[in-house]
């Protein structure tokens, strides 16, 4: 799951910002998931690596976190809750199932919060969206672009392209399948794809040995 590394801790194989955020957990569908986010600083670092947050904004948030640790810790816990809600929503989408209602409500609430920090401006002859930087610390600012991208993906034709990796053991990474016949099954052919092929090879080998015995 490391085809495209952005530093030592994060990979970007999902093809969409919210899917990549969900993929900050390895073996997400297994009994022993391994989280790559261990504190608020990691959330900020991921957002910078994903180009969802500028280095200047990230540095300002980290400076605030040094003197306001309880608030930063609460924001980190909220960031994890948002990620797991998004994971459940997009996993449901991948399987053609309705998402949990409470997770949709969470997304709606986050979208309203993000919208309060978004402005339409006219620059260089065109209208563009810009995130506002207020005097108050917006602890979940690293997630606002994630939330916006999640809403856009869910309401677009690309939603039918969301897949969850079938690789063993319970990879669970999410990605957009852009193959012509929608046949992509793994987050990465190099990792989960090869594991699946090796498992099938070993099963066939055992089957032949059993028949010969």
Secondary structure, DSSP 4 states (H G I P E B T S, - for coil): --SSBSSSS-B--SSSHHHHHHTTEETTTSSS-EES--SHHHHHHHHHHTTSS-HHHHHHHHHHHHH-HHHHHHHHHHHHHHHHHHHHHHHHHHTT-PPPHHHHHHHHHHHHHHHTTEEEEEETTEEEEEE---SS--TTHHHHHHHHHHHHHHTSGGGGGEEE---TTT---EEE--STT-----S-IIIIIHHHHHHHHHHHHHHHHHHH-
